């Protein structure tokens, strides 16, 4: 449960920070990492990045990360991607609202510099107040559901079903 509560706290810190949080993705994003992506203000992803919400395959649910993801993604996409656990690419992630912008792998650094240069032109008060406006609903949702989501996650991780699914996952042939 400590890990679950820590992930909730990380998401809340990102959402409530006075300064914008920019996430740059250059490799695979799975499970809890998607909660950080959901909490971020701006997400840049290289074309080669892929994503998966694999919890259902392990007898779990994306409980703790759902608070930030469900406000960013379209409802239909969330349903499919949460329930199927299929891998999806950066372009699809952008199309469903999870990623702000997709660029070629070679242009990722340049794209970050452009975003940072734009953010540096803003006044700190304007950034902080705008972030507060943009994230108020997400923070309220997280605060309202945090304890229940943490309990759900802890219960699922401790369940026989999850233990069975994780053992099956770990003992599957590699390759």
Secondary structure, DSSP 8 states (H G I E B T S, - for coil): -HHHHHHHHHHHHHHH-SS--EEEE-S-EETTHHHHHHH-SEEEEETT-EEE--GGGGT---HHHHHHHHHHS-HHHHHHHHHH---EEHHHHHHTTS-SEEE-GGGHHHHHHHHHHHHHTS-HHHHHHHHHHHHHHHHHHHHHHHHHHHHHHHHHHTSHHHHHHHHHHHHS---
